[in-house]
Amino acid sequence: MVAIVNVRSKQPEKAAVKPLLLTIPQVMECLGLGRNKVYELIQKKQLPVKRFGRAVRVSYSDLQQWVEQYR
């Protein structure tokens, strides 16, 4: 973890770390889409996902590439 010191207060601040895997609500927020639309994209195998048992996650880098593909 990288510590950044605020010059004014001299208190360490935590650097923002992006998660490697996003939950469905995080994907919804990133894309500005609703829950049903995100699950529809997953069901149609248009959105790349990782499955861990019943948990469904989307790789942050895969999501970025997916968005770039549809620009």
Secondary structure, DSSP 8 states (H G I E B T S, - for coil): --EEE-TTT--EEE-----SEE-HHHHHHHHT--HHHHHHHHHTT-S--EEETTEEEEEHHHHHHHHHHT-
